[in-house]
């Protein structure tokens, strides 16, 4: 150890020592106070007494050198410093949870927790497995599907290791500066119908001709729905109402195959069902905007070898 490796002062050495003495319960305490709004409730959840919880909080505040909880007559809320601390502590507790999951079974094979949009489950994940499995290097995968906001929140909390999704850089809540983002692919949206639908015989179709058809489309908060609605608005039409709302491309396409409904889905999903002879891809005069996928990890965190393998494989497949 060189002189530069040593703490710069006695007070800094004391602070480092205090942080070293923190335990897992200390890390859980702030999260419990945040969710319950009470130090008493946090103590009950940890199965400790109120005085013990108060002492733990004091130890936390002493280690970090600032007040973390603002006391109120109704309980307690995190201070601004407490909120910032919890953001980092959630990553730590998420990592601890991952360790237990990774070591329960097949500890010799690394575990990677992936948050993803439905598009990834249709196209990217199958290609990843097909590429790595024959080589015997496929990590164990835990796949969680959700919206952009949902999976990015899990990534921030350390509950997943990476995200296959998209980031809207003009949306302030995305806070993209905290992420490492690598472009993977883009993919056009298509409209599909069943083979018995009269529209399947049309050579060229305008969006206006589809407006009054019954539709299965994703909920309004999804990116696909935004693209869908924007296409109709751009030609001066009110978007069709959803007779059925579904986040699952597979559910939508399987239903379309047996009914008179239309649906919108990524090209890879439509091509898959077209190849099985279940749906027909409509030929539109004005195509829908493309979807795109990026690989997202947190900055300033150690990127496991298994995550690096998955990222490089996706990049090679995209190229």
C-alpha positions, 0 to 999 in steps of 0.5 A: 500500500502506498501513501496515496492509498491511505485515507487523507485524514483521521476523520476520513479513516473513521468514516471508512471504518464506520461504513465497513461495520454496516450490515445487510440490515442497515441496507434494508432499513432505509428502504423499509422506512421509505416504503412504510413511512415509519421507523417503527414499521421498519423495525417490525419488518426487520423483527427488531425493537424500536430502539434497535432500529433507531440505533441502526439509523444513527449508525447509518447517519454516522457512517455517511455523515448526514441526516437520512430521515426527517422525523414527522408526527406521522412517522418519518420520510427520507431526507434528500440525502436519504433518497440519494443513499437509497438509490445506491443501496438498492443496487447493493441489496439487489446484488445480494439477492442476485448472489443467492439466486445465482448460487442456489442451483447450477452455481457453475453457470453464471446467472444473468437477469434481463429486463426486456420489452416484448419485441426482444422475446420475439426476435433477439432472445431466440437468436441469442440462445440459438447462438450460445447454447450449441457452444455450451456458453449460454448463461442461465437467463432470468427474463422479465418482460415489462414497459420501458419505465418498469424495466429501467426502474428494476435496473436502477434498483439492482434487481436486474443486470441489463435491459433490452429495450429503448430509451427516449432521450427527450423524456426527462424521467429516463435520465439516460446519463446513468446508463451505458447504451449500445444500439442493437437493431431496428425493426419495422412494424407490420399489420397482420390479418387472418388468411380468411380476412378479405383484406388479405387479398388486397395488393395495396392498402391505405391506413384510412381503409383499415380504420373501421376494422376491429383491432387488437392493439397494445395499451396506450402507455406502450411505444407500439400504441404511440406509433400506431396512433401517430400514423393515423393522426399524421393523415388527419384521422382519429386512431381506431379504438381498441376492441381488444388490448393486449401487450403480447404480440403472440396473443394478438397474432394467434387471435387474429389468425382465427378471427376477422381482427387486425393487429400491429406487431414487429416484422419478425413476429408477423413473419413467424406466424406468416411462415406457419400459415396462420396470418397474412402480412398486409401490404401498406402504401404508407408503412409504420415507423420502425421499432428499435432495440438497445442494450442497457447497463448501469454506468459505474458498475462492474460488468460481469463476463456473462453480461459482456458475452451477451452484449457482444453476441447481440452486437455481432448478430445485429451486424 
